């Protein structure tokens, strides 16, 4: 746990290619690769969503994928959708602004009051968590203490995954392995932002389970050493 702040238990779940990529290229939607998931793996993804109190993705994912983040393929309630968006500038017509599940937009104190008002008019909750950027430990504390979120699922891109790891906020990682290699030096991978100088700075995990789900390999890890100093 980061510092003394209480927070939810956090699972990072993602599909990745054999070479660890999330999309075909920079700026491409992850939905292009996700459509190749085995139907049984899609069910696993939606069952996992139904088991969690909240689900979080970054604002870039919202802009590119226009994700719905709801439970659709299995029985169960959709989790609270959480979108860190420091400037309060994600599109007002994004799917997460709809009324099919509760949504929290986390903004910085410097966000435009006009944008915040427009978001609230769409029926979402807006919480201030940080000064000029979203403070992730503070956001996790708000989710736990003010919204009762005990379990949070992160389906984020490389930037969100990095900040969650960097701030010591990830407990588990679950990966759906897709049998493709896409390459590309700048193609988004599971975790971005990292520039480490030694093995002491690596995030350390332990494999706890691996299995096939339909035609896909799924691996599950516990996070042991939780990363860089912040």
Buried (B, 14 or more C-beta within 10 A) or exposed (E): EBEEBEBBBBBBBBBBBEEBBBBBEEEBBBEEBBEBBBEEBBBBBBBBBBBBBBBBBBBBBBBBBBBBBBBEBBEBEBBBBBBBBBBBBBEEEBBBBBEBBBBBBBBBEEBEEEBBEBBEEBEBBBBBBBEEBBBBBBBBBBBBEEBEBEBBBBBBBBBBBBBBBBBBBBBBBBBBBBEEEBEEEEBBBBBBEBEEEEEEEEBEBEEEEEEEBEEBBBBBBBBEEBBBEE
